[in-house]
Amino acid sequence: MIKRLFCGAVAALGMASAVSAADTPASLMAHYAQAAGIPVAALSAARGAALYRAEHPGRNAQTASCASCHTADPQQPGRSRVGKRIEPLAPAANPARFTDAAKVEKWFRRNCGDVLQRECSAREKGDFIAWLSQVQ
């Protein structure tokens, strides 16, 4: 009986530490601000919104923006170029968004390459998350 309680307590502690170690939009913003060499307070939601909406020369002479696939309202689901559903970007509409640093990096790398034809800077990533974190 005591062994069972002990094992259950250890498992619960392990789960609690895994949950508390999960990434959050705030922790990712802190990471990107540090990588950019700036304080978190220097991240700009306005720059993040501008990056999201700005149109850039894309492939095949077509312009592209984040909103091209994710829609003008990041609280709404979007569609990929092949028609696949994309869950909303805004954490207010999709609480799972920005909770896994590896996934965040994967999608920044892929989408910045597609839209901007380059990698996003750490500051751009921080600004982007700062904006999406305040979208209600």
Secondary structure, DSSP 8 states (H G I E B T S, - for coil): -HHHHHHHHHHHHHHHHHHHTS--HHHHHHHHHHHHTS-GGG--HHHHHHHHH--EE-GGG-EE-HHHHH-SSTTS-EE-TTS-EE--SSTTT-TTTT--HHHHHHHHHHHHHHHHSS---HHHHHHHHHHHHH--
